[in-house]
C-alpha cells in the first residue's frame, strides 16, 4: 500500500495556492481538526469605532524572527494582538526541555491567561517569523473590556479556545504515540500551508526538524530518522528545508493507527 502511486488521494488544494488561509488560524496538536481554524479574530468582531478605541490604547511592537515577545517567569501585563507574522508559545521544563504549545497567526492574541495583569507568565512567546504585534496593557484592557461588550466576549471566547487547545495537547501527549503525533502534525501543516507540486504537496512554511520535535514531544534526531523512514516508504520527500507530502492518505491512516 505504501508503494502505490505518489499522487493518490492528495487533498484538494488549488494549484499554487495555500490550502487554508493562515490568518486567524492556529497550529497545534489536537484530535479536533476544527481547532486549527482558530477562534474568531478579536479585532474583526469590533465595530470601526470600537477598533479605533482599542488600538489607540495599544503599543505597536515589531519583532524579528527569533526575538522574544515575553518570557516564562517574567511579570505578566496584558496581551499582544498579532497583526502579522507567527508567534510560537512554548513551555520550558526545569531541565531545559521545550514543548511547543501552539503557533498563533494574525487575528489571535497571546499573553494569557492573566490578561488583566498580575502574576508571571506560565510560558514564553517568541517570533517564529518577522512579526508586528500590538500590546494592550492589563489596566487599559480591563477598562476597555468593561466599556466594549464585543471586546469582553472576544476575550472570553479566545481564552476558552486556548484552554481547549492546551487540554487537547495534553491528551495527545498522553494518549498518542510519537509517530501518530508526527503524522497528525504533517496533516495539519498540509492543511495550513499545502501547495501543489509536481512531486506532491509542498509544506510551504519553514519548520526545522527541531521545530517539529518541540511540537510532537520528541528529539530532533528522532524526527530526522522518522522522516527518513517515511521517505524510504514514499510517504514524504525531504528536499533542502522543505517537506513534500506524497501520500496524504497514508498520513491520515498513520495518525490513527500508528505505533512507535
PETA-V739438 format. One line per field, one symbol per residue. phi: phi as a letter, one per 30 degrees, with the letter a starting at -180 (. if undefined). A space follows every 50 residues. Layout:
phi: ???
This chain:
phi: .dcdedcdhdddbeehbddbdddicbbadadcdddddideeddddddedd dddddddcbdbcbdejddcabejddcaibbddcaibcccaccdedjdcbd dacccejdbbjddddcjjibddacbbdcbdbbbcdceeddddddddcbed dddddddddddddddddddddddcbcdddddddeddddddddbdbebdcl bdddadbdddeddddcibcdddddddddddddcidbbcbhccccdcbedd dddddcbdbd
